[in-house]
Amino acid sequence: MSQAEDIESVDEDGVIESVSGPVVTATDLDARMNDVVYVGDEGLMGEVIEIEGNLTTIQVYEETSGVGPGEPVQNTGEPLSVDLGPGMMDSIYDGVQRPLDVLEDKMGTAFLDRGVDAPGIDLEKEWEFEPTVEEGDAVEPGDAVGVVEETVTIDHKVMVPPDYEGGEVTSIESGEFTVEETVAELSSGEEIQMHQEWPVREARPAGDKETPTEPLVTGQRVQDGLFPLAKGGTAAIPGPFGSGKTVTQQQLAKWSDADIVVYIGCGERGNEMTEVIEDFPELPDPQTGNPLMARTCLIANTSNMPVAARESCIYTGITIAEYYRDMGYDVALMADSTSRWAEAMREISSRLEEMPGEEGYPAYLAAALSEFYERAGKFQLINGGEGSISVVGAVSPPGGDFSEPVTQNTLRIVKTFWALDADLAERRHFPSINWNESYSLYKDQLDPWWESNVAGDWAETRQWAVDVLDEEDELQEIVQLVGKDALPEDQQLTLEVARYLREAWLQQNALHDVDTYCEPEKTYRMLGAIKTFNDEAFEALEAGVPPEEITDVDAAPQLNRMGTAEEWDEFIDEIENDLKEQLRALY
Amino acid sequence: MKEYQTITEISGPLVFAEVDEPVGYDEIVEIETEDGRTLRGQVLESSEGIVSIQVFEGTGGIDRNASVRFLGETMKMPVTEDLLGRVLDGSGNPIDGGPEIVPEERHNIVGEAINPYSREYPEEFIQTGVSAIDGMNTLVRGQKLPIFSGSGLPHNELALQIARQATVPEEEEGDDDEGSEFAVIFGAMGITAEEANEFMDDFERTGALERSVVFMNLADDPAVERQVTPRLALTTAEYLAFEKDYHVLVILTDMTNYCEALREIGAAREEVPGRRGYPGYMYTDLAQLYERAGRIEGKEGSVTQIPILTMPGDDDTHPIPDLTGYITEGQIMMDRDLNSQGIEPPVNVLPSLSRLMDDGIGEGLTREDHGDVSDQMYAAYAEGEDLRDLVNIVGREALSERDNKFLDFADRFEAEFVQQGYDTNRSIEDTLELGWDLLSDLPKTELNRIDEELIAEHYREEDAEAVQAD
């Protein structure tokens, strides 16, 4: 049931039988699975999750203190749906798509009260509708009939809903409309409004999935450089607390070159969401220069908000993402954190006294996770176009132990794995993505893109960096035993090169104005500069120069300043020249 | 209000009673025993005809003939500014012999989530006077920053030192003249009488009691009561902060006892347990406490939380510290080794973290060089720490001059920067200057995390030469 609709369609009312936290049972309720119901005298929103004989079990999206047996339950007869239409960008919602700013207004307090409803999109606001088809044109489901400028960045396409028949346009005109007014009529008798609704637990229809061949450029060196994600791909970021999951997610939300970003704060900190709300309107989108918020939709269910809404917020987010995908956009969805979502499922499941699977999680955990990640992908759309959803899920494994069920079940599905490492975080190596454990299975299919758009020897140069880092890893074991000075000279030099790879290239300061975003060309050039140092240094070594002298050249520490250099092209030219000059002067 | 004599089952802290009219979930219950005592409890589950009640004071003395009264409302905390200076028990009744509390308002203790849209992002630096915190893991107003400790470590001393010394530097200069006084709410759960005395003595000695509200649930008080103590404390804190414009610092100790109580109730209800027997909803439950910190747009006051927890077996992957760390904005880690070396406070900065630090420091807030200095010290200390393992194997002589400098840095960092004693109050200036003293022992070229201009401004050239001359 969408909140935008009047509650006319009320079926049989039921009566509360028992209340235990977010789980309420009712008798005499004539409802289907997943129907939305309003519980108690205050009308708290809930969803039917189990039916047994005359007894219906409901998970309630709001606090249930004070609700007791005997109070009424109203059925809406419709599943949990989201309101889709212009106005979702630049919005912040709770887990069941109630706009938080509207809630603040309606409740008149900074605290979240109960029993207040608000439609997901503004029903009063008038939008300037511009038709893209003419009367007499034939349109099919998914086809756009017009556009409205939703924000400075996003043109919102008004589409024929996927469950319509389609037909010839009999009437359409430009002008100012609210989302509920009809903007076009079809020969089939169907009327098209800007507002659609869609049940969240059902994927919106699309055509075939394609193999993604374009990277989601993130502006983060370790991700673009070593472990790229494809547009339409899936990635997981597991890490113990304090390893920088949220900052990594936020960096992706800020700088990745997606058209639309849906950011789900699922069971995380209130202050973090506030930070996003305060920062995003101020930050410029690197692609367009407009405020980031103009292409962003935030969904916030903080850890102290009702647990049932945490379970639904993931679905709310992905459904909104699918809607924009249907317009042909590349959407990136960040879910922080999927573990909280899994725990919400566990909590509800244990209140239902279901037989638990591993570590108390419900047996359907793996199925729920894969169902969610499978809604990502690069799709042929039903209107013949193309659109993609990339999904990045943070995972918060208890105790940082990756063998726990949520991490393991996620790893079976996703193709990019960015493993965050507490050790790296402790020494303030950020982003703390461990280069030995992480992987990306998209590398090969994306290489052609990098090679034709950035540099012809992209794959080769990357492989060189990977090899050096691998070698360092092996050498470190020896160093731990005998010390660095006991190593042969060439290996000492390799360690030095690896150190620059780690400190100058892999590390990236999210808080530095320049370093926070690194375009692919810069990522490539920086790596190139370190490789120049490597090549020149080994030439010098072969010519008999002692390694101490090589590593002591003045230009070498300058490598560490590349990331923060604004005029990086000149800066790197200069370093490369200095390195060559100074190292060649040694022999 | 109806009274029942229909108790059917008593099990651990739970009482089951039959009812013939609906009772609301979470409602407060009074149980009167035959010997005239009145015990309080809360409805845990309400079904047609039967309710289960969790009794705060323990079920001792209750029998089938005890009478059960449902008060028809959820638990409320009577709040008023007069609470300042008072000592209450874990259920909110005064135990200091003072006058009856006349409440101004009565607030639901469960509390409602703050709308993230209405929050104001915390970025006001709180100077605790402790270098390991101010310099490396800065606390800001509205943050929740727990102390992860272990049994036998001096976490209480550190908490008291913070409570005593915490100031907001700008305010002393008087640019904030209106209201916003400072208050401390102290919520003790299951601490020993001796610990309680230490706290009370310190509060009285420093005169801090006047601006404090103390909630005491001692080790021999009923475990179930620990469920409400922090909620009473936080309800009081929210009232003082958001209605009376106080800057409130809430100290909750010891969260481990709180979680044990949670587990006890879960077990008594025969719930499916999660990790190590703790209930699966512990994350949600803890979040409902920890998230009650912050600032609200348009309000003067703030709630800052410093929960203390002792990690069973010093294991930070134990569910209690683990779930806490996922909710709170960082943690201050106490370290047994540093403690046995006599470092006061024994804070290990490497696993410690303040997530809100970056926005609370820098030009105009603390000092322009703060971020870089702290980053560099982290990196240098981590490197020194690593090298210590190596020294154990190959000896110091086998290491390069560069490595030796990092080793020296790590030693001095612990002995001079972290070490300061519980009565020393260092300003942020002092802390940062001390940082530069230490960093200047390292070669300039190694300071790759610090902006070159800042190095030029602060790096102590003479020191470096003096060391090189050694």
Chai-1 contact restraints between the chains, C-beta under 6 A:
chainA,res_idxA,chainB,res_idxB,connection_type,confidence,min_distance_angstrom,max_distance_angstrom,comment,restraint_id
A,E17,B,E48,contact,1.0,0.0,6.0,A-B,restraint_1
A,S18,B,S47,contact,1.0,0.0,6.0,A-B,restraint_2
A,V19,B,Y25,contact,1.0,0.0,6.0,A-B,restraint_3
A,V19,B,S46,contact,1.0,0.0,6.0,A-B,restraint_4
A,S20,B,E45,contact,1.0,0.0,6.0,A-B,restraint_5
A,T64,B,Y25,contact,1.0,0.0,6.0,A-B,restraint_6
A,S65,B,D26,contact,1.0,0.0,6.0,A-B,restraint_7
A,S65,B,T74,contact,1.0,0.0,6.0,A-B,restraint_8
A,S65,B,V110,contact,1.0,0.0,6.0,A-B,restraint_9
A,G66,B,G24,contact,1.0,0.0,6.0,A-B,restraint_10
A,G66,B,T74,contact,1.0,0.0,6.0,A-B,restraint_11
A,V67,B,G24,contact,1.0,0.0,6.0,A-B,restraint_12
A,V67,B,Y25,contact,1.0,0.0,6.0,A-B,restraint_13
A,G68,B,P22,contact,1.0,0.0,6.0,A-B,restraint_14
A,G68,B,V23,contact,1.0,0.0,6.0,A-B,restraint_15
A,G68,B,G24,contact,1.0,0.0,6.0,A-B,restraint_16
A,G68,B,S46,contact,1.0,0.0,6.0,A-B,restraint_17
A,P69,B,P22,contact,1.0,0.0,6.0,A-B,restraint_18
A,P69,B,S46,contact,1.0,0.0,6.0,A-B,restraint_19
A,P69,B,E48,contact,1.0,0.0,6.0,A-B,restraint_20
A,G70,B,P22,contact,1.0,0.0,6.0,A-B,restraint_21
A,I92,B,Y117,contact,1.0,0.0,6.0,A-B,restraint_22
A,L100,B,N115,contact,1.0,0.0,6.0,A-B,restraint_23
A,L100,B,Y117,contact,1.0,0.0,6.0,A-B,restraint_24
A,D101,B,Y117,contact,1.0,0.0,6.0,A-B,restraint_25
A,E104,B,N115,contact,1.0,0.0,6.0,A-B,restraint_26
A,E104,B,Y117,contact,1.0,0.0,6.0,A-B,restraint_27
A,E104,B,S118,contact,1.0,0.0,6.0,A-B,restraint_28
A,A110,B,I114,contact,1.0,0.0,6.0,A-B,restraint_29
A,A110,B,N115,contact,1.0,0.0,6.0,A-B,restraint_30
A,A110,B,S118,contact,1.0,0.0,6.0,A-B,restraint_31
A,A110,B,I296,contact,1.0,0.0,6.0,A-B,restraint_32
A,F111,B,E112,contact,1.0,0.0,6.0,A-B,restraint_33
A,F111,B,I114,contact,1.0,0.0,6.0,A-B,restraint_34
A,L112,B,E112,contact,1.0,0.0,6.0,A-B,restraint_35
A,L112,B,A113,contact,1.0,0.0,6.0,A-B,restraint_36
A,L112,B,N115,contact,1.0,0.0,6.0,A-B,restraint_37
A,F241,B,G325,contact,1.0,0.0,6.0,A-B,restraint_38
A,F241,B,Y326,contact,1.0,0.0,6.0,A-B,restraint_39
A,G242,B,L353,contact,1.0,0.0,6.0,A-B,restraint_40
A,G270,B,I114,contact,1.0,0.0,6.0,A-B,restraint_41
A,G270,B,P116,contact,1.0,0.0,6.0,A-B,restraint_42
A,G270,B,R119,contact,1.0,0.0,6.0,A-B,restraint_43
A,G270,B,E291,contact,1.0,0.0,6.0,A-B,restraint_44
A,M273,B,P116,contact,1.0,0.0,6.0,A-B,restraint_45
A,T274,B,P116,contact,1.0,0.0,6.0,A-B,restraint_46
A,T274,B,R119,contact,1.0,0.0,6.0,A-B,restraint_47
A,T274,B,Y121,contact,1.0,0.0,6.0,A-B,restraint_48
A,E275,B,Y121,contact,1.0,0.0,6.0,A-B,restraint_49
A,E278,B,Y121,contact,1.0,0.0,6.0,A-B,restraint_50
A,A300,B,P116,contact,1.0,0.0,6.0,A-B,restraint_51
A,T302,B,P116,contact,1.0,0.0,6.0,A-B,restraint_52
A,S303,B,A287,contact,1.0,0.0,6.0,A-B,restraint_53
A,S303,B,E291,contact,1.0,0.0,6.0,A-B,restraint_54
A,S303,B,I327,contact,1.0,0.0,6.0,A-B,restraint_55
A,N304,B,A113,contact,1.0,0.0,6.0,A-B,restraint_56
A,N304,B,A287,contact,1.0,0.0,6.0,A-B,restraint_57
A,N304,B,Q288,contact,1.0,0.0,6.0,A-B,restraint_58
A,N304,B,E291,contact,1.0,0.0,6.0,A-B,restraint_59
A,M305,B,A113,contact,1.0,0.0,6.0,A-B,restraint_60
A,V307,B,T284,contact,1.0,0.0,6.0,A-B,restraint_61
A,E343,B,Y283,contact,1.0,0.0,6.0,A-B,restraint_62
A,R346,B,G280,contact,1.0,0.0,6.0,A-B,restraint_63
A,E347,B,G280,contact,1.0,0.0,6.0,A-B,restraint_64
A,E347,B,Y281,contact,1.0,0.0,6.0,A-B,restraint_65
A,S350,B,V272,contact,1.0,0.0,6.0,A-B,restraint_66
A,S350,B,G280,contact,1.0,0.0,6.0,A-B,restraint_67
A,P356,B,V272,contact,1.0,0.0,6.0,A-B,restraint_68
A,G360,B,V272,contact,1.0,0.0,6.0,A-B,restraint_69
A,G360,B,G274,contact,1.0,0.0,6.0,A-B,restraint_70
A,G360,B,G280,contact,1.0,0.0,6.0,A-B,restraint_71
A,S396,B,Y326,contact,1.0,0.0,6.0,A-B,restraint_72
A,P398,B,D322,contact,1.0,0.0,6.0,A-B,restraint_73
A,G399,B,T317,contact,1.0,0.0,6.0,A-B,restraint_74
A,G399,B,D322,contact,1.0,0.0,6.0,A-B,restraint_75
A,E426,B,L350,contact,1.0,0.0,6.0,A-B,restraint_76
A,E426,B,P351,contact,1.0,0.0,6.0,A-B,restraint_77
A,R427,B,A379,contact,1.0,0.0,6.0,A-B,restraint_78
A,R427,B,A382,contact,1.0,0.0,6.0,A-B,restraint_79
A,R428,B,D375,contact,1.0,0.0,6.0,A-B,restraint_80
A,R428,B,Y378,contact,1.0,0.0,6.0,A-B,restraint_81
A,R428,B,A379,contact,1.0,0.0,6.0,A-B,restraint_82
A,G483,B,V394,contact,1.0,0.0,6.0,A-B,restraint_83
A,G483,B,A398,contact,1.0,0.0,6.0,A-B,restraint_84
A,L511,B,D358,contact,1.0,0.0,6.0,A-B,restraint_85
A,P557,B,T445,contact,1.0,0.0,6.0,A-B,restraint_86
A,N560,B,N448,contact,1.0,0.0,6.0,A-B,restraint_87
